[in-house]
Amino acid sequence: MAVRYLKRGKDAAAVAEADAKVRATVEGLLLDIEQRGDQAVREMSSKFDHWEPSEFRLSQSDIEKAVKQLSAREIEDIQFAQTQIRRFAQAQRDSMKDIEVETIPGVVLGHKHIPMSAVGCYVPGGKYPMIASAHMSVLTAKVAGVKRIVATAPPFQGAPHPAIVTAMHFAGADEILVLGGIQAVGAMAIGTESIAPVDMLVGPGNMFVAEAKRQLFGRVGIDLFAGPTETLVIADDSADAEMCAVDLLGQAEHGPTSPSILLTNSETLARATMVEIERQLTILPTAEIARVSWAEHGEVIVCDTIEEMIAKADELAFEHVQVLTRDPDVFLNGLTHFGALFLGPRTNVSFGDKVIGTNHTLPTKRSARFTGGLWVGKFLKTCTYQRVTTDAASALIGEYCSRLCHMENFAGHGEQANLRVRRYGDRGNVPWYQPVPPLK
């Protein structure tokens, strides 16, 4: 495979060392929350966010005050975004049907999609107030039918961020907390004197929030293991350097560890994009962050063929994949490992992040190999049931079950089956039964 790197990012060993330090920090803080509850949460909030209100949970009057701080246009914009996200989430929910089928006469099997009872939605808001994350988590959980939705975000410049609070409220949050970081997800998952525990944690966050969710998985469910935002721009010579650079830097500004990669079969475009990125970094307001991200984690990869580009993109398994090629459907049909695809120059990752309707909580660190992103189905448990309606069916299944249990040396299991054979067995009235020879 003729794959050439014109630029490479930070060494993997250095990334692993940083991850290990985060793991140790998070483990100690979660243990403190488990042991000391509200007191530990309060101390962490004061230390990390300089935030120590009398009550982390907002009252109805607090929420109304936040909504009143927004202009009519800001409220309209939030409602427009939520309408798009609700429509797509509802279409996804409508596609998920409860089923019941009679597999053989007298044997009825089915499944039901049951919403989670309680979900905690984390909305990042320390550096950038991620209003859109409230739509993506709270609103999607609401469409799924979750009974209790707790939404939380850190304070922004020493106060609840009014637009985040408004978005949480409009989306349908039952409880709104102003609490950030490890202390927020730890309190929601473990529970404290004042915060009842939830069954599942969802939403993006910084490296500490992501690691806390990873360590809490098992005690509660999580949406996915999320790392820094990732962007892959796939482009051919029909694309231009300005758009490639904008779409790379537009996500690099998330943070200094966010990888952005250009994958192309045009070395001319690759080199032009590298030059254009340097130009844009002189005028981008968030260049201080984006420059570090691009320098340490940005890459430019040149392939000879479309097939090589598809193979490399699947190997990377990135969160966001922007396709700027003559025929984007080649990649829609060819790729198997990605969080979300953005097909053609008229769309982009920012549309998906903020307003278009698809969910922006997506898999990172190659987990797109085995999971998709957050969607309405993540808030539903698909639970099966069975019913046997005739004596003949019970006896028939019982005979098969008994022999299979014997093969596994499960005597107690076998007796469950044998009891049904003895109690319900009468083969004389089962014309469709074709006996299987017993084991010798």
C-alpha positions as CSV (number, residue, x, y, z in Angstrom):
1,M,0.0,0.0,0.0
2,A,1.5,3.3,-1.1
3,V,0.6,5.4,2.0
4,R,2.8,8.4,2.7
5,Y,2.7,10.7,5.8
6,L,3.6,14.3,5.0
7,K,3.0,15.1,8.7
8,R,2.7,13.0,11.8
9,G,1.3,13.6,15.3
10,K,2.6,12.9,18.7
11,D,4.2,9.6,19.6
12,A,1.7,7.0,20.9
13,A,3.9,6.3,24.0
14,A,3.6,9.9,25.1
15,V,-0.2,9.8,24.8
16,A,-0.3,6.5,26.9
17,E,1.8,8.1,29.6
18,A,-0.6,11.1,29.9
19,D,-3.6,8.7,30.0
20,A,-2.1,6.8,32.9
21,K,-1.8,10.0,35.0
22,V,-5.4,10.8,34.3
23,R,-6.5,7.3,35.4
24,A,-4.8,7.5,38.7
25,T,-6.3,11.0,39.5
26,V,-9.8,9.9,38.6
27,E,-9.6,6.7,40.6
28,G,-8.7,8.6,43.8
29,L,-11.5,11.2,43.4
30,L,-14.2,8.7,42.7
31,L,-13.2,6.8,45.8
32,D,-13.5,10.0,47.8
33,I,-17.0,10.6,46.5
34,E,-18.0,7.1,47.4
35,Q,-16.7,7.5,51.0
36,R,-17.7,11.1,51.8
37,G,-20.6,11.9,49.4
38,D,-21.8,15.5,49.3
39,Q,-18.8,16.8,51.3
40,A,-16.3,15.4,48.7
41,V,-18.4,16.7,45.8
42,R,-18.5,20.2,47.4
43,E,-14.8,20.3,48.0
44,M,-14.0,19.2,44.4
45,S,-16.4,21.8,43.0
46,S,-14.8,24.5,45.0
47,K,-11.3,23.4,44.1
48,F,-11.7,22.8,40.4
49,D,-14.5,25.2,39.4
50,H,-14.4,27.7,42.3
51,W,-18.1,27.0,42.7
52,E,-19.7,26.3,46.1
53,P,-23.4,27.3,46.1
54,S,-25.8,26.3,48.9
55,E,-27.5,24.0,46.5
56,F,-26.2,22.4,43.2
57,R,-29.7,21.7,42.0
58,L,-31.5,24.6,40.3
59,S,-35.0,25.5,41.5
60,Q,-37.8,26.3,39.1
61,S,-37.3,30.0,39.7
62,D,-33.6,29.6,39.0
63,I,-34.5,28.0,35.6
64,E,-37.0,30.7,34.8
65,K,-34.4,33.4,35.6
66,A,-31.9,31.7,33.2
67,V,-34.5,31.5,30.3
68,K,-35.3,35.2,30.8
69,Q,-31.6,36.1,30.2
70,L,-31.8,35.0,26.6
71,S,-33.1,37.0,23.6
72,A,-36.0,35.9,21.6
73,R,-33.7,35.0,18.7
74,E,-31.5,32.9,21.0
75,I,-34.5,31.0,22.2
76,E,-35.8,30.6,18.7
77,D,-32.4,29.2,17.6
78,I,-32.3,26.7,20.5
79,Q,-35.9,25.6,19.6
80,F,-35.0,25.2,15.9
81,A,-32.1,22.9,16.7
82,Q,-34.1,20.9,19.2
83,T,-36.9,20.4,16.6
84,Q,-34.4,18.9,14.1
85,I,-32.9,16.6,16.7
86,R,-36.3,15.6,18.1
87,R,-37.6,14.7,14.6
88,F,-34.7,12.5,13.8
89,A,-34.7,10.8,17.2
90,Q,-38.4,10.2,16.9
91,A,-37.9,8.6,13.5
92,Q,-35.3,6.4,15.0
93,R,-37.6,5.4,17.9
94,D,-40.4,4.7,15.4
95,S,-38.1,2.3,13.6
96,M,-37.7,0.2,16.7
97,K,-40.6,-2.2,16.9
98,D,-41.6,-4.5,19.7
99,I,-42.0,-8.0,18.2
100,E,-43.9,-11.2,19.0
101,V,-43.7,-14.3,16.8
102,E,-44.9,-17.9,17.0
103,T,-41.7,-19.7,15.9
104,I,-43.4,-23.2,16.0
105,P,-47.0,-23.9,16.9
106,G,-47.5,-23.1,20.6
107,V,-44.1,-21.3,21.1
108,V,-44.4,-17.5,21.2
109,L,-41.2,-15.4,21.5
110,G,-41.0,-11.6,21.7
111,H,-39.0,-8.6,22.7
112,K,-39.9,-5.2,24.2
113,H,-37.9,-2.0,24.1
114,I,-37.9,-0.6,27.7
115,P,-36.6,2.9,28.5
116,M,-34.0,3.4,31.2
117,S,-35.5,4.5,34.5
118,A,-32.9,7.2,35.3
119,V,-30.2,8.8,33.2
120,G,-27.5,11.4,34.0
121,C,-26.6,13.7,31.1
122,Y,-23.3,15.6,31.3
123,V,-23.0,18.8,29.3
124,P,-19.5,20.2,29.0
125,G,-19.3,23.9,29.7
126,G,-16.1,24.9,31.4
127,K,-14.1,26.2,28.4
128,Y,-16.9,26.3,25.7
129,P,-20.5,26.2,26.7
130,M,-21.7,23.2,24.8
131,I,-25.4,24.0,24.5
132,A,-25.8,21.4,21.8
133,S,-24.9,18.6,24.1
134,A,-28.0,19.3,26.1
135,H,-30.1,18.7,23.0
136,M,-28.2,15.5,22.1
137,S,-28.5,13.8,25.4
138,V,-31.5,15.2,27.3
139,L,-33.8,15.4,24.3
140,T,-32.9,12.0,22.9
141,A,-33.5,10.4,26.3
142,K,-36.8,12.2,26.5
143,V,-37.9,10.8,23.1
144,A,-36.9,7.3,24.3
145,G,-39.2,7.7,27.3
146,V,-36.6,7.8,30.2
147,K,-38.5,8.4,33.4
148,R,-36.0,10.6,35.3
149,I,-33.4,12.7,33.4
150,V,-30.8,14.5,35.4
151,A,-28.8,17.1,33.5
152,T,-25.6,18.8,34.7
153,A,-23.1,21.3,33.4
154,P,-20.2,23.1,35.2
155,P,-20.6,26.8,36.0
156,F,-19.5,29.2,33.3
157,Q,-17.6,32.2,34.4
158,G,-18.9,31.7,38.0
159,A,-22.6,31.2,37.2
160,P,-25.0,28.8,35.6
161,H,-24.8,29.3,31.8
162,P,-28.3,30.6,30.9
163,A,-28.3,29.0,27.4
164,I,-27.3,25.6,28.7
165,V,-29.9,25.7,31.4
166,T,-32.5,26.8,28.9
167,A,-31.6,24.0,26.5
168,M,-31.7,21.5,29.3
169,H,-35.1,22.8,30.4
170,F,-36.7,22.9,26.9
171,A,-35.3,19.4,26.2
172,G,-37.2,18.0,29.2
173,A,-34.7,17.6,32.0
174,D,-36.4,16.6,35.3
175,E,-33.4,17.9,37.5
176,I,-30.8,20.4,36.5
177,L,-27.5,20.6,38.4
178,V,-24.7,23.1,38.1
179,L,-21.8,20.8,38.7
180,G,-18.9,19.8,36.5
181,G,-16.1,17.4,36.0
182,I,-15.4,14.1,37.9
183,Q,-17.5,15.4,40.8
184,A,-20.6,15.6,38.5
185,V,-20.5,12.2,36.9
186,G,-19.3,10.6,40.1
187,A,-22.2,12.0,42.1
188,M,-24.8,11.0,39.6
189,A,-23.4,7.4,39.2
190,I,-22.5,6.7,42.9
191,G,-25.2,8.9,44.5
192,T,-24.8,11.2,47.5
193,E,-27.0,12.4,50.3
194,S,-28.6,15.0,48.0
195,I,-28.3,13.4,44.6
196,A,-30.1,10.1,43.9
197,P,-28.0,7.8,41.7
198,V,-28.8,7.2,38.0
199,D,-28.6,4.0,36.0
200,M,-26.7,5.4,33.0
201,L,-24.3,8.2,32.2
202,V,-24.2,9.9,28.8
203,G,-22.6,12.9,27.2
204,P,-19.1,14.1,26.1
205,G,-16.5,15.7,28.4
206,N,-12.8,16.3,28.9
207,M,-10.3,13.6,29.5
208,F,-11.2,13.4,33.2
209,V,-14.9,13.1,32.6
210,A,-14.3,10.4,29.9
211,E,-12.0,8.5,32.3
212,A,-14.5,8.8,35.1
213,K,-17.2,7.3,32.9
214,R,-14.9,4.5,31.9
215,Q,-14.2,3.6,35.6
216,L,-17.9,3.9,36.5
217,F,-19.0,1.5,33.7
218,G,-20.4,-1.6,35.3
219,R,-21.8,0.3,38.3
220,V,-23.9,2.2,35.7
221,G,-24.2,2.0,31.9
222,I,-22.6,4.6,29.7
223,D,-23.2,5.7,26.2
224,L,-19.6,5.0,25.0
225,F,-15.9,5.5,25.8
226,A,-15.2,9.0,24.5
227,G,-11.8,10.6,24.1
228,P,-10.8,13.9,22.4
229,T,-12.7,15.0,19.3
230,E,-11.4,13.5,16.1
231,T,-11.8,14.7,12.5
232,L,-10.8,13.0,9.3
233,V,-11.2,15.0,6.1
234,I,-11.1,12.7,3.0
235,A,-10.5,14.7,-0.1
236,D,-9.5,14.4,-3.8
237,D,-8.5,17.0,-6.3
238,S,-12.0,18.2,-6.7
239,A,-11.7,19.8,-3.2
240,D,-9.9,23.0,-2.4
241,A,-7.3,23.8,0.3
242,E,-9.4,26.5,2.0
243,M,-12.3,24.2,2.7
244,C,-10.0,21.3,3.8
245,A,-8.2,23.7,6.2
246,V,-11.4,25.1,7.6
247,D,-12.9,21.7,8.3
248,L,-9.7,20.5,10.0
249,L,-9.2,23.5,12.2
250,G,-12.9,23.8,12.9
251,Q,-12.5,20.7,15.1
252,A,-8.9,21.2,16.2
253,E,-10.1,24.1,18.3
254,H,-11.9,21.6,20.6
255,G,-8.7,21.1,22.6
256,P,-5.0,20.6,22.4
257,T,-5.3,16.8,22.1
258,S,-7.9,16.7,19.3
259,P,-6.5,14.9,16.3
260,S,-7.3,16.2,12.8
261,I,-6.2,14.3,9.7
262,L,-6.3,15.0,6.0
263,L,-6.5,11.8,3.9
264,T,-6.1,12.4,0.2
265,N,-4.9,11.0,-3.1
266,S,-3.7,14.4,-4.2
267,E,-0.3,15.5,-3.0
268,T,-0.8,18.9,-4.5
269,L,-4.0,19.4,-2.4
270,A,-2.2,18.0,0.7
271,R,0.7,20.5,0.5
272,A,-1.6,23.4,-0.4
273,T,-3.8,22.5,2.7
274,M,-0.8,22.5,5.0
275,V,0.1,26.0,3.8
276,E,-3.5,27.2,4.1
277,I,-3.7,25.9,7.7
278,E,-0.7,28.0,8.7
279,R,-2.4,31.0,7.1
280,Q,-5.7,30.4,8.9
281,L,-3.9,29.9,12.2
282,T,-2.8,33.6,12.0
283,I,-6.4,34.8,12.0
284,L,-8.5,32.1,13.8
285,P,-9.7,33.5,17.2
286,T,-9.2,30.0,18.8
287,A,-5.7,29.5,17.2
288,E,-4.0,29.3,20.5
289,I,-5.7,25.9,21.1
290,A,-6.0,24.8,17.4
291,R,-2.3,25.4,16.8
292,V,-1.2,23.1,19.5
293,S,-3.7,20.5,18.4
294,W,-2.5,20.6,14.8
295,A,1.2,20.7,15.7
296,E,1.0,17.7,18.1
297,H,-1.9,15.6,16.7
298,G,-2.5,16.8,13.1
299,E,-1.5,14.4,10.2
300,V,-1.5,14.6,6.4
301,I,-1.7,11.2,4.7
302,V,-1.4,10.7,0.9
303,C,-2.6,7.6,-0.8
304,D,-2.4,6.5,-4.5
305,T,-5.9,5.1,-4.9
306,I,-9.5,5.4,-3.6
307,E,-9.2,1.8,-2.3
308,E,-6.2,2.7,-0.2
309,M,-8.1,5.7,1.2
310,I,-11.0,3.6,2.2
311,A,-8.7,1.0,3.8
312,K,-6.8,3.7,5.7
313,A,-10.0,5.5,6.8
314,D,-11.4,2.2,8.2
315,E,-8.1,1.6,10.0
316,L,-8.3,5.0,11.7
317,A,-12.0,4.5,12.6
318,F,-12.4,8.2,13.3
319,E,-15.3,9.9,15.1
320,H,-16.1,12.5,12.3
321,V,-15.4,11.8,8.7
322,Q,-15.9,14.7,6.2
323,V,-15.9,13.5,2.6
324,L,-14.9,16.1,0.0
325,T,-14.7,14.0,-3.2
326,R,-16.4,13.8,-6.6
327,D,-18.5,10.9,-5.5
328,P,-19.0,10.8,-1.7
329,D,-21.3,7.8,-2.0
330,V,-18.2,5.7,-2.8
331,F,-17.2,6.2,0.8
332,L,-20.8,5.9,2.2
333,N,-20.9,2.5,0.6
334,G,-17.3,1.5,1.2
335,L,-16.5,2.6,4.8
336,T,-17.5,0.4,7.8
337,H,-15.7,2.1,10.7
338,F,-16.7,5.7,11.5
339,G,-18.8,7.7,14.0
340,A,-20.6,9.9,11.6
341,L,-20.2,10.7,7.9
342,F,-20.6,14.2,6.4
343,L,-21.0,13.7,2.7
344,G,-20.1,16.5,0.2
345,P,-19.0,20.1,0.6
346,R,-22.5,21.4,1.5
347,T,-22.5,19.8,4.9
348,N,-19.8,19.6,7.6
349,V,-19.1,18.4,11.1
350,S,-20.3,21.6,12.7
351,F,-23.8,21.1,11.2
352,G,-23.9,17.7,12.9
353,D,-22.4,19.1,16.1
354,K,-25.0,21.8,16.5
355,V,-28.2,21.6,14.6
356,I,-28.9,19.3,11.6
357,G,-30.5,16.5,13.6
358,T,-28.0,13.7,13.9
359,N,-26.4,13.1,17.3
360,H,-23.0,14.5,18.0
361,T,-21.9,12.2,20.8
362,L,-19.8,9.7,18.8
363,P,-17.2,7.0,19.3
364,T,-13.5,8.0,19.4
365,K,-10.2,6.2,19.9
366,R,-11.1,3.6,17.2
367,S,-14.2,2.4,19.1
368,A,-16.2,3.0,15.9
369,R,-15.0,-0.5,15.1
370,F,-17.6,-1.9,17.5
371,T,-20.2,0.9,18.3
372,G,-22.0,3.7,16.7
373,G,-22.8,7.0,18.5
374,L,-25.5,8.0,21.0
375,W,-29.0,7.6,19.6
376,V,-32.4,6.9,21.0
377,G,-31.8,3.2,21.1
378,K,-29.0,3.6,23.7
379,F,-31.6,4.7,26.2
380,L,-33.7,1.5,25.6
381,K,-33.1,-2.0,26.9
382,T,-34.3,-4.7,24.4
383,C,-35.6,-7.4,26.7
384,T,-37.0,-10.7,25.5
385,Y,-39.8,-12.9,26.8
386,Q,-41.3,-16.3,25.9
387,R,-44.6,-18.1,26.4
388,V,-45.6,-21.7,25.6
389,T,-49.3,-22.0,24.9
390,T,-49.9,-25.7,24.3
391,D,-49.0,-29.0,26.1
392,A,-47.6,-30.4,22.9
393,A,-45.2,-27.6,22.4
394,S,-44.0,-27.7,26.0
395,A,-43.3,-31.4,25.8
396,L,-41.6,-31.1,22.4
397,I,-39.2,-28.3,23.5
398,G,-38.8,-30.2,26.8
399,E,-37.4,-33.3,25.0
400,Y,-34.9,-31.4,23.0
401,C,-33.9,-29.3,26.1
402,S,-33.5,-32.5,28.2
403,R,-31.1,-34.1,25.8
404,L,-29.1,-30.9,25.4
405,C,-28.8,-30.5,29.2
406,H,-27.6,-34.0,29.4
407,M,-24.8,-33.2,26.9
408,E,-23.7,-30.3,29.3
409,N,-24.1,-32.4,32.5
410,F,-26.7,-30.0,33.9
411,A,-28.9,-32.3,35.8
412,G,-31.0,-29.6,37.4
413,H,-31.6,-27.9,34.1
414,G,-32.6,-31.2,32.6
415,E,-35.1,-31.9,35.3
416,Q,-36.9,-28.6,34.6
417,A,-37.4,-29.9,31.0
418,N,-38.2,-33.5,32.2
419,L,-41.0,-32.3,34.4
420,R,-42.7,-30.6,31.5
421,V,-42.3,-33.7,29.3
422,R,-43.8,-35.9,32.1
423,R,-46.6,-33.4,32.8
424,Y,-47.6,-32.3,29.3
425,G,-46.2,-35.0,27.0
426,D,-48.6,-36.8,24.7
427,R,-47.3,-37.2,21.1
428,G,-50.4,-38.8,19.8
429,N,-52.0,-35.5,18.9
430,V,-49.0,-33.7,17.3
431,P,-49.1,-34.5,13.6
432,W,-46.3,-32.0,12.8
433,Y,-43.8,-33.5,15.3
434,Q,-40.9,-35.2,13.7
435,P,-39.0,-37.1,16.4
436,V,-35.2,-36.8,16.6
437,P,-33.3,-40.0,17.6
438,P,-32.1,-39.9,21.2
439,L,-28.5,-39.9,22.1
440,K,-26.8,-43.3,22.2
